[in-house]
Amino acid sequence: MKYCIIGGDARIREVARLLEADGDAVCAIGHGDALPRAENAQDADIVLLGLPTSRDHKTIYAPFGDETISYDTLLGLLNRKARVFCGMPDAALAARFRTAGILFTDYFEREELAVLNAIPTAEGALALAMEKLPIAMHHANCLVLGFGRIGKYLAHILKGMGAHVTVSARRASDMTWIEAYGYHATDTKNAKEVADKADVIFNTIPSLVIDAAFLDRVRPSVPIIDLASMPGGVDTAYAEKSGKTVLSAQSLPGKVAPKTAGEAIFRTIKNILQEDFHESTPCAQKRRE
Ligand code: NAP
């Protein structure tokens, strides 16, 4: 397969390395001389854009490039038959692809990528906690809000280090699993009641759960590590006013483990292509008839 990479950061460079190692041909726009340069993507089978695809909703995210690639420029570079893989394209770009009849897939929507990203996110959060805490994680009281992908993996590694782990959830089934794994369970809406015991608090819930009443129960020196996507889960104005220690930790996979994060994108794209291939076989077509 011939890939043309347009923009993207260190994670996409790792994808390029793995594609080449897998026998694929790779050229790139927006990577200087670090990858074989392309003038356009006309002869590419697959076009790969970064994560996120854009940061300003106008141009392609290409931090290593010297050129600005507007959405118009991008559309002009593409061969209409190419398959485009992009991470979190905004509505405007998605609409442009649809109008131009370009087949695109948002690889960030795939569950395996979310799970693979949860691992470096949890590790990055743990590193932050260790940097901020004056005590060892062993026997530290850790409160994890949310028992989704990140919450599950974070609780697992914290317990592995000998921490006392309390995890919050809102579903009875999750509360039962939390207990089954040997953590203390608390209903998210009651989590503030255990906040005063915590040496560190990790939030993974993308909703305002650490409100003023919660913050009033937290000791000022206790790091509150907010992992949820912006605007996060903390009343930051009240936290600042009341002198609490809030650390907003965004985009950790790309920051703490770009190679691992790149490998996760590579695996995800290969999975999608393999599924497409199986779906297009005569057997699969017959099954659908
Ligand atoms: P997830 O698997 O969807 O887990 C989210 C958890 O929050 C679940 O336990 C969910 O409960 C709970 N939750 C959601 N809305 C809630 C509400 N209104 N009240 C109470 N509980 C609620 O998500 P994830 O993959 O773990 O990611 C968590 C957050 O981190 C997301 O915002 C994600 O975008 C972000 N993220 C951050 C980084 C980083 O570097 N900081 C990296 C990747 C992802 P239910 O299961 O009951 O819905």
Residues whose N, C-alpha, C, O or C-beta is under 5 A from the ligand:
A	BS01	NAP	A114 N117 T121 G146 F147 G148 R149 I150 G151 R170 R171 T188 T204 I205 P206 S207 L227 A228 S229 A249 Q250 S251 L252 P253
